[in-house]
Every structure is written in structure tokens, then in C-alpha cells.
Amino acid sequence: MATESFDLVILGSGSTAFAGALRAQELGKSVVMTEERTIGGTCVNRGCLPSKNLIDAAKLVFDARNPRYPGIAPAELRVDFPALIRQKDDVVASYRKKKYESLVGETVRFERGHARFADPKTIDVDGRMFVGRAILIATGSRPVVPEIPGLDQIPFLTSDLLAMGEQEELRELPRSMLIVGAGYIALELGQMFARFGTDVTIIERGSELLGHGYEPAVGPAVREILDAEGIRILRSTSVHSVRRDGDEVVALADVAGRRRELRVQHLLVATGRRPNTDGVAIERAGVELGSRGQVLVDETLQTNVADIFAAGDVIGAEHGAQMATPVGSQDGGIAAWNALSNQPRRRLDHRVIPRTIFIDPPLAIVGVTEDEAIAAGHRCWCSTVPMSLVPRAGAARDTRGFIKMVADADTDEVLGVTMLGHGAGEVIHEAAMAMRFHARVADFIELLHVFPTMAEALKIVAISRFKDPSKLSCCAE
Ligand SMILES: Cc1cc2nc3c(=O)[nH]c(=O)nc-3n(C[C@H](O)[C@H](O)[C@H](O)COP(=O)(O)OP(=O)(O)OC[C@H]3O[C@@H](n4cnc5c(N)ncnc54)[C@H](O)[C@@H]3O)c2cc1C
């Protein structure tokens, strides 16, 4: 059996793996990446890129149908869903070529096939053996499939439905869709399909959307926005069983204590993602896993086995990580540096991770919520300001949402920001950068903001520390 040796052998070829491979290349080291599906992994092929491409298209359709301005008549844009999918595939293919495929070659080797450990130093890719001075596990995550009676008997969709050229992909617009789960993928895709014309029902197990880990005001506000678009949200609901009836799926669900039958064309199961650690013969390497199947790592991203590192979705929420592309990309580079550089090790830094749920208007968050700040022992100053107080929101006639700032009442250091509103995904970066430098509430006030912008929401909520922001003139402090 042929065996080749490399400085770094990487399991996976997603954005985490690429970051690790490029860092190895910069360090002048030899590296091989492995992939059993499509080069580039989840983000480019079936996650971030295709979803944001289609979410923006759906917004065009929605805005045309719902112009916010008297004087502009609503227009019905005809949606050719298969054509939209084709253009999405073009965008994905071209981005994948530029950002992934074109980067592999002689110095970054790419090997197709299923990778698993043969021993702590050797990766077996369908019979080809690759020995690594160091190994990086970057196998990402996959959709969780819950145990619902009947689910294994019927076809259903997962968050892989935007994949291109894979069995899981969806190329026709569903007439109706039941989404089990109400996390960020469910909400983003649910609103997108509804805007294209699908009759969407979302099932939430808890009593409110986005409960745990979010400010309490978020769930009701998001629900109101989705509700106004005709998306049905069933709370305190669990699916009892599913079956197929002709070309429909029938779900028996307990909705707030009452059994109901829900009939739809497609079922989308979006109940979270789990790390891909069960198919790599990890026991042969002796690498320890956590209770959710995540690879356990220290702050340098090394596992319990010397020279085996892990990063990206596969480490789950370890050390405050999030399953998001920029987190994996940063950590993949750090892991490769620590594995190969012979320089002092870099530690991961997950203190400030901004994130966005790309619903419309977007929900963006950085840092902690009020409850989390109190639980961490802070005496809190917190304030919430509705978007109606942000001049730009009023000018653009979209005042949905709010901004909340959480600060330490003694030091005035800002600890967290939640913003639901137009442009929140961009605005959150100002808060994140400020928090990186331990900014105080007053820093947001003293920074001149462009008028009128949505970023002024940060300044206005900060001003509410000292005075009533509803009594301000223009951009006065
Ligand atoms: C619908 C959707 C929307 C998303 N939107 C966003 C967003 O807007 N912003 C954001 O930051 N994140 C988003 N994400 C999350 C983001 O895609 C992931 O966090 C990111 O892709 C993780 O990168 P990774 O390299 O760690 O893993 P992956 O990209 O999953 O790469 C791992 C790769 O390893 C391969 N692999 C696994 N096991 C093996 C094996 N044994 N042998 C060989 N290959 C193997 C897999 O096939 C996969 O290609 C989204 C995800 C989904 C599903």
C-alpha cells in the first residue's frame, strides 16, 4: 500500500481546512487536504453563499410586492425558481473556483475520498495512506436528524437543500413546507421560501422563538415580523410522527397540548448540526470527544494527542466557539501555525464574535445578553431603543426592530449589543471592534457617526445612558 508523508494532513476541505492549508503553505510546509463531498465544504457549496444569494433575491421579490413608499405601486415579480437555482449554481461555482479550487495544486495537495485514522499519525483515504507530522481535524458538521417516528420512511429536506449537484438539493419551489426547528437556518430559509411563494409553517419546541441565549425581546419581535409576512409559527409544538400520503407529507404534531395534523409538500428538518466525528475512526488516534461528539481541544486547538489539532464546526462550542465560517477560518490558521511553526503558540480568541441571522431585517449580536452579564457577576446597565428613534430607519420607512446595549454599570464597559433592524449585520461590526478594545458607553457617543446611518443606532442607545433619546435633535449628543 502506497504511503506518502506530509508536514500537515487535513481531514476535510472546508473553509477551516483551507485556512490551515494556506497557513502551512505560507510556512513553507507540505500539506494535503481530503474531501469526500465537494471541495470547499459547507459554506461555499450549501451554506452561507447559496443561502445569501437566494435570500437577497427573495428580498427583491418581497420589496417589489410591498413597497414601503406611498407613490410606488406594488409589483409582482415573476419567480422562475429553477432559473434562480441555476444562477445560484453559477455564483457558487465561480466563487468556489476563485477561493478554493484554484488554491490547490503542487504545494497544497487535494485528495478525494473518505478519510479516517489508521493510527495517530496516519490517515487512510480509501486505501491511500498519508502520514502527517501533524494532523488537523476539520471535518465540519452535518444536520442532526431527530428521532421522529416515520421519518426514516419518507423523503425529507435538511439544511443541505441548497447543495449543488448532490442528492439533497432542491430544484423546484415547494408549494408548502413544514420546517421542524426554529434556529437561524430555519428562520432564514423559512422567510426566503415564503417570499418566493411557498406556504411556510415553522415548528418551535419552546414557548418562544430564539429563547435560550438571546435577549427576551428578540423572539417576540422576530415572530411579529415573520407573522406579518404570513409565515405560520407554531410554538410549544413537537412532532409526534410523520408519514407520506401521495405526494404529501403528513405530520402529527402536538401544538400547545392539542394534537394536529399538518399536510405539506415538503418537510425540512432543521434541528441543528452535529460535528462529523463518528466516521473517522477517531478511537484509533485516541482523540477525546465531548458529549455532543465535538473534538475536545485546548486553547491552542490541540487535542489530547500531541500533534493532532482540530478547528471549525468540528469543535462545536468549545471555548466559546460558534459554528460559523469566520471562526473556523481564524482557528484553522491558528491550529496550523501551532502545529508547524516552531514559534510560540497562538491561543484562540473567541471573546468577541459578532454574528448575524440573515432574516430581513437582520438580527445581529455580539457579546453577552443582560442575563448572561448578570450571571457573570456584573452589575448591569442595559438599555433598549426602538428603531423608530433612528433617523435613517425613519427616512427609509422601515422602523422594525430595536437595539439593546448591555454594559457594566460600574466601569461602563460595553459587554454586548443585540440589534434587530435594517443593516444590523453591518452595524454590529462597529460594536464588535469597540468591544475588542474594551470601549465604554461614552466612546459610542463621542465617535462622530455619519448622519443618517443605521450605525447611529449604537450612538443613540449609548446616549440613553444619560438622557432620553426621544428628545434629541438630529445628531446632537
Ligand atoms: C444553510 C447554511 C447557512 C449557513 N450560513 C452561514 C453564514 O451566513 N455565515 C457563517 O459564518 N456560517 C454559515 N453557515 C455555517 C458554515 O457553513 C460553517 O460554519 C462552516 O462551513 C464550517 O466550516 P468547516 O470547514 O469547519 O466545515 P465544513 O465546511 O463543513 O467542511 C468540512 C468538510 O469535511 C468533509 N468531510 C467530513 N468528514 C470527512 C471525511 N471523513 N473524509 C473526507 N472529508 C470529510 C465534509 O464533506 C466537508 O466538506 C451556514 C451553514 C448552513 C448549513
The ligand as an SDF file (V2000), in Angstrom:
LIG
                    3D

 53 58  0  0  0  0  0  0  0  0999 V2000
  -27.7200   26.6610    5.2640 C   0  0  0  0  0  0  0  0  0  0  0  0
  -26.4940   27.1650    5.9940 C   0  0  0  0  0  0  0  0  0  0  0  0
  -26.2270   28.5140    6.0190 C   0  0  0  0  0  0  0  0  0  0  0  0
  -25.0950   28.9940    6.6660 C   0  0  0  0  0  0  0  0  0  0  0  0
  -24.8630   30.3410    6.6670 N   0  0  0  0  0  0  0  0  0  0  0  0
  -23.7710   30.8230    7.2780 C   0  0  0  0  0  0  0  0  0  0  0  0
  -23.4740   32.2190    7.2310 C   0  0  0  0  0  0  0  0  0  0  0  0
  -24.2110   33.0050    6.6430 O   0  0  0  0  0  0  0  0  0  0  0  0
  -22.3420   32.6610    7.8460 N   0  0  0  0  0  0  0  0  0  0  0  0
  -21.4990   31.8010    8.5120 C   0  0  0  0  0  0  0  0  0  0  0  0
  -20.4770   32.2510    9.0510 O   0  0  0  0  0  0  0  0  0  0  0  0
  -21.7560   30.4780    8.5720 N   0  0  0  0  0  0  0  0  0  0  0  0
  -22.8660   29.9680    7.9710 C   0  0  0  0  0  0  0  0  0  0  0  0
  -23.1010   28.6210    7.9840 N   0  0  0  0  0  0  0  0  0  0  0  0
  -22.1740   27.7470    8.7520 C   0  0  0  0  0  0  0  0  0  0  0  0
  -20.8980   27.4930    7.9360 C   0  0  0  0  0  0  0  0  0  0  0  0
  -21.2470   26.9580    6.6950 O   0  0  0  0  0  0  0  0  0  0  0  0
  -19.9930   26.5410    8.7040 C   0  0  0  0  0  0  0  0  0  0  0  0
  -19.7560   27.0650    9.9870 O   0  0  0  0  0  0  0  0  0  0  0  0
  -18.6400   26.3650    8.0010 C   0  0  0  0  0  0  0  0  0  0  0  0
  -18.8330   25.9310    6.6760 O   0  0  0  0  0  0  0  0  0  0  0  0
  -17.7790   25.3570    8.7580 C   0  0  0  0  0  0  0  0  0  0  0  0
  -16.5780   25.1600    8.0670 O   0  0  0  0  0  0  0  0  0  0  0  0
  -15.6800   23.8810    8.3520 P   0  0  0  0  0  0  0  0  0  0  0  0
  -14.5430   23.9780    7.3810 O   0  0  0  0  0  0  0  0  0  0  0  0
  -15.3760   23.7740    9.7830 O   0  0  0  0  0  0  0  0  0  0  0  0
  -16.5890   22.6460    7.9630 O   0  0  0  0  0  0  0  0  0  0  0  0
  -17.2330   22.2850    6.5460 P   0  0  0  0  0  0  0  0  0  0  0  0
  -17.3510   23.4690    5.6750 O   0  0  0  0  0  0  0  0  0  0  0  0
  -18.4640   21.5070    6.8410 O   0  0  0  0  0  0  0  0  0  0  0  0
  -16.1420   21.3650    5.8710 O   0  0  0  0  0  0  0  0  0  0  0  0
  -15.8720   20.0740    6.3150 C   0  0  0  0  0  0  0  0  0  0  0  0
  -15.6730   19.2030    5.1010 C   0  0  0  0  0  0  0  0  0  0  0  0
  -15.1310   17.9540    5.5270 O   0  0  0  0  0  0  0  0  0  0  0  0
  -15.6940   16.9400    4.7320 C   0  0  0  0  0  0  0  0  0  0  0  0
  -15.5850   15.6870    5.4750 N   0  0  0  0  0  0  0  0  0  0  0  0
  -16.2210   15.3460    6.6150 C   0  0  0  0  0  0  0  0  0  0  0  0
  -15.8280   14.1210    7.0130 N   0  0  0  0  0  0  0  0  0  0  0  0
  -14.9200   13.6930    6.1060 C   0  0  0  0  0  0  0  0  0  0  0  0
  -14.1540   12.5230    5.9710 C   0  0  0  0  0  0  0  0  0  0  0  0
  -14.2080   11.5450    6.8730 N   0  0  0  0  0  0  0  0  0  0  0  0
  -13.3260   12.4100    4.9070 N   0  0  0  0  0  0  0  0  0  0  0  0
  -13.2360   13.4050    3.9830 C   0  0  0  0  0  0  0  0  0  0  0  0
  -13.9430   14.5410    4.0630 N   0  0  0  0  0  0  0  0  0  0  0  0
  -14.7620   14.6790    5.1160 C   0  0  0  0  0  0  0  0  0  0  0  0
  -17.1300   17.3650    4.5240 C   0  0  0  0  0  0  0  0  0  0  0  0
  -17.6530   16.7620    3.3700 O   0  0  0  0  0  0  0  0  0  0  0  0
  -16.9710   18.8810    4.3800 C   0  0  0  0  0  0  0  0  0  0  0  0
  -16.8820   19.2570    3.0360 O   0  0  0  0  0  0  0  0  0  0  0  0
  -24.2090   28.0990    7.3180 C   0  0  0  0  0  0  0  0  0  0  0  0
  -24.4600   26.7220    7.2780 C   0  0  0  0  0  0  0  0  0  0  0  0
  -25.5900   26.2550    6.6220 C   0  0  0  0  0  0  0  0  0  0  0  0
  -25.8340   24.7750    6.5840 C   0  0  0  0  0  0  0  0  0  0  0  0
  1  2  1  0
  2  3  1  0
  2 52  2  0
  3  4  2  0
  4  5  1  0
  4 50  1  0
  5  6  2  0
  6  7  1  0
  6 13  1  0
  7  8  2  0
  7  9  1  0
  9 10  1  0
 10 11  2  0
 10 12  1  0
 12 13  2  0
 13 14  1  0
 14 15  1  0
 14 50  1  0
 15 16  1  0
 16 17  1  0
 16 18  1  0
 18 19  1  0
 18 20  1  0
 20 21  1  0
 20 22  1  0
 22 23  1  0
 23 24  1  0
 24 25  2  0
 24 26  1  0
 24 27  1  0
 27 28  1  0
 28 29  2  0
 28 30  1  0
 28 31  1  0
 31 32  1  0
 32 33  1  0
 33 34  1  0
 33 48  1  0
 34 35  1  0
 35 36  1  0
 35 46  1  0
 36 37  1  0
 36 45  1  0
 37 38  2  0
 38 39  1  0
 39 40  1  0
 39 45  2  0
 40 41  1  0
 40 42  2  0
 42 43  1  0
 43 44  2  0
 44 45  1  0
 46 47  1  0
 46 48  1  0
 48 49  1  0
 50 51  2  0
 51 52  1  0
 52 53  1  0
M  END
$$$$
